Amino acid sequence: MLFLDGRNDLYFDVLRLLERHLASTALVTADLSIEDPDLLPYLSYIRDPANGYLSVEVPLDAGVYPGACGVRDAVRNAARPAREPLGGAPS
């Protein structure tokens, strides 16, 4: 699971940085304000099925979304090589 909560303009970059370490069924959630234009790159990426996510918006209160909650697509990632854990390969 990856929960993004911080500077909205960094969500997309942080996701891309950590993405290769996520399990094929990882849940990715981001706390985003619906009026924030910085959410567009993140939302565009996670909503595009070609990127391997199943995405859903979860409206909460006062325009706050835990972004697009995305679940990595196990079928798409099954053909990919195993991901190296954070911190490098085990010794």
LINDA-V757484 format. One record per pair of residues at least 24 apart in sequence whose C-alpha atoms are under 10 Angstrom apart, sorted by the first residue. I is the first residue (numbers start at 1). J is the second residue. If there is no record, write none. Layout:
BEGIN
{{I;J} {I;J}}
END
This chain:
BEGIN
{{1;25} {1;26} {1;27} {1;28} {1;29} {1;70} {1;71} {2;26} {2;27} {2;28} {2;29} {2;30} {2;69} {2;70} {3;27} {3;28} {3;29} {3;30} {3;31} {3;66} {3;69} {4;28} {4;29} {4;30} {4;31} {4;32} {4;66} {4;67} {5;29} {5;30} {5;31} {5;32} {5;66} {5;67} {6;30} {6;31} {6;32} {7;31} {7;32} {7;38} {7;39} {8;32} {8;33} {8;36} {8;37} {8;38} {8;39} {8;40} {8;41} {8;42} {9;36} {9;37} {9;38} {9;39} {9;40} {9;41} {9;42} {10;38} {10;39} {10;41} {10;42} {11;38} {11;39} {11;41} {11;42} {11;43} {12;38} {12;39} {12;40} {12;41} {12;42} {12;43} {12;44} {12;45} {12;46} {13;41} {13;42} {14;42} {15;42} {15;45} {15;46} {16;42} {16;45} {18;86} {19;72} {19;83} {20;82} {20;83} {20;84} {20;85} {20;86} {21;82} {21;83} {21;84} {21;85} {21;86} {21;87} {21;88} {22;72} {22;83} {22;84} {22;85} {22;86} {23;71} {23;72} {23;73} {23;74} {23;77} {23;82} {23;83} {23;84} {23;85} {24;52} {24;53} {24;71} {24;72} {24;73} {24;74} {24;75} {24;76} {24;77} {24;78} {24;80} {24;82} {24;83} {25;53} {25;54} {25;70} {25;71} {25;72} {25;73} {25;74} {25;75} {25;77} {26;53} {26;70} {26;71} {26;72} {26;73} {26;74} {27;53} {27;54} {27;55} {27;69} {27;70} {27;71} {27;72} {28;53} {28;55} {28;66} {28;67} {28;68} {28;69} {28;70} {28;71} {28;72} {29;55} {29;56} {29;57} {29;58} {29;65} {29;66} {29;67} {29;68} {29;69} {29;70} {29;71} {30;65} {30;66} {30;67} {30;68} {30;69} {30;70} {31;64} {31;65} {31;66} {31;67} {31;68} {31;69} {32;63} {32;64} {32;65} {32;66} {32;67} {32;68} {33;59} {33;61} {33;62} {33;63} {33;64} {33;65} {33;66} {33;67} {34;59} {34;62} {34;63} {34;64} {34;65} {34;66} {34;67} {35;63} {35;64} {36;63} {39;67} {39;68} {42;67} {42;68} {43;67} {43;68} {43;69} {43;70} {44;68} {46;70} {46;71} {46;72} {49;73} {49;76} {50;76} {51;76} {52;76} {52;77}}
END
